[in-house]
Amino acid sequence: MEDFLQKVIEIIVPWAMTHGIKILAIVIAAYVIQKSGGVFIERATRRIIVPDRFLSRDAEKKREDTLIRILTTLLQVLVWIIASLMVIQEFGFAVGPFLAAAGVAGLALGFGGQYLIRDLISGLFIIMENQYRINDVVCLSGTCGTVEDITLRMTTLRDMDGDVHHIPHGEITKVTNLTKDFSRINLNIGVAYDANLEHVIKVVNEVGKTMADDAEWKEHITEAPQFLRVDDFADSAVVIKIFGKVAPAKQWAAAGELRKRLKIAFDNEGIEIPFPQRVIHQAK
């Protein structure tokens, strides 16, 4: 037993002093390159990206964060693939045949790989064209949610129920960005047919202006919600459209607050928001 342990020590110690140290150095170097490369990518991206005068600073930051996330991920994958090949070589395996076998396997999987290539190319154009960024609220081919992550291959969305959707870029045929640059309040409200429309318009505009001047909402509202037009003559109400412009992703909160203020103002001014009505004629 002692002879066996002696032989094992005689084999392991020299290997550890040569190949073992090299493997440790490779892992440390890969870690350092990954961390320092990530810092370099972040600083370079912040400097290189030319600010768009039509975009807010928050929008520019989301764009930069998205590019940094993708480039950092690509760097990590590349660094650890190279490091893994170098470690394999230190264990005595020839890397050349391994790469050749990987190439053959890649050809064998070529039919399935075409979908991966499609996803990568579509993702590249999505990123280059700045169609959406991390933290944007988007609808991708009918699936809506907040963008939690973007890679070259797929986008991860989280919807209002908290469900997470992973969508390959090659399957995206339509992109609707609900929070890019600015958003709008687009609200329809019905009032009774016997209501004085001029009075209604005055109340709506006053409520919109008061809300836009409110300290809580002033920084989020860029154009005060105002009466736009009579949108429809419905069965039980005259439908008016109210239009306003707000910061990205604030349209839902702002519309909810506006509805609350309009209800209070209409109650105070005696303006009725009618219930559905039905006229019944009785045969004589």
KASUL-V953356 format. One record per residue. N is the residue number from 1. SS is DSSP state (H for helix, E for strand, - for the rest). Layout:
N & SS
N & SS
This chain:
1 & -
2 & H
3 & H
4 & H
5 & H
6 & H
7 & H
8 & H
9 & H
10 & H
11 & H
12 & H
13 & H
14 & H
15 & H
16 & H
17 & H
18 & H
19 & H
20 & H
21 & H
22 & H
23 & H
24 & H
25 & H
26 & H
27 & H
28 & H
29 & H
30 & H
31 & H
32 & H
33 & H
34 & H
35 & H
36 & H
37 & H
38 & H
39 & H
40 & H
41 & H
42 & H
43 & H
44 & H
45 & H
46 & H
47 & H
48 & H
49 & -
50 & -
51 & -
52 & -
53 & -
54 & -
55 & -
56 & -
57 & H
58 & H
59 & H
60 & H
61 & H
62 & H
63 & H
64 & H
65 & H
66 & H
67 & H
68 & H
69 & H
70 & H
71 & H
72 & H
73 & H
74 & H
75 & H
76 & H
77 & H
78 & H
79 & H
80 & H
81 & H
82 & H
83 & H
84 & H
85 & H
86 & H
87 & H
88 & H
89 & H
90 & H
91 & -
92 & -
93 & -
94 & -
95 & H
96 & H
97 & H
98 & H
99 & H
100 & H
101 & H
102 & H
103 & H
104 & H
105 & H
106 & H
107 & H
108 & H
109 & -
110 & H
111 & H
112 & H
113 & H
114 & H
115 & H
116 & H
117 & H
118 & H
119 & H
120 & H
121 & H
122 & H
123 & H
124 & H
125 & H
126 & H
127 & H
128 & H
129 & -
130 & -
131 & -
132 & -
133 & -
134 & -
135 & -
136 & -
137 & E
138 & E
139 & E
140 & E
141 & -
142 & -
143 & E
144 & E
145 & E
146 & E
147 & E
148 & E
149 & E
150 & E
151 & -
152 & -
153 & -
154 & E
155 & E
156 & E
157 & E
158 & E
159 & -
160 & -
161 & -
162 & -
163 & -
164 & E
165 & E
166 & E
167 & E
168 & E
169 & H
170 & H
171 & H
172 & -
173 & -
174 & -
175 & E
176 & E
177 & E
178 & -
179 & -
180 & -
181 & -
182 & -
183 & E
184 & E
185 & E
186 & E
187 & E
188 & E
189 & E
190 & E
191 & E
192 & -
193 & -
194 & -
195 & -
196 & -
197 & H
198 & H
199 & H
200 & H
201 & H
202 & H
203 & H
204 & H
205 & H
206 & H
207 & H
208 & H
209 & H
210 & H
211 & H
212 & H
213 & H
214 & -
215 & -
216 & -
217 & -
218 & -
219 & -
220 & -
221 & E
222 & E
223 & E
224 & E
225 & E
226 & E
227 & E
228 & E
229 & E
230 & E
231 & E
232 & E
233 & E
234 & -
235 & -
236 & -
237 & -
238 & E
239 & E
240 & E
241 & E
242 & E
243 & E
244 & E
245 & E
246 & E
247 & -
248 & -
249 & -
250 & -
251 & H
252 & H
253 & H
254 & H
255 & H
256 & H
257 & H
258 & H
259 & H
260 & H
261 & H
262 & H
263 & H
264 & H
265 & H
266 & H
267 & H
268 & H
269 & H
270 & -
271 & -
272 & -
273 & -
274 & -
275 & -
276 & -
277 & -
278 & -
279 & -
280 & -
281 & -
282 & -
283 & -
284 & -
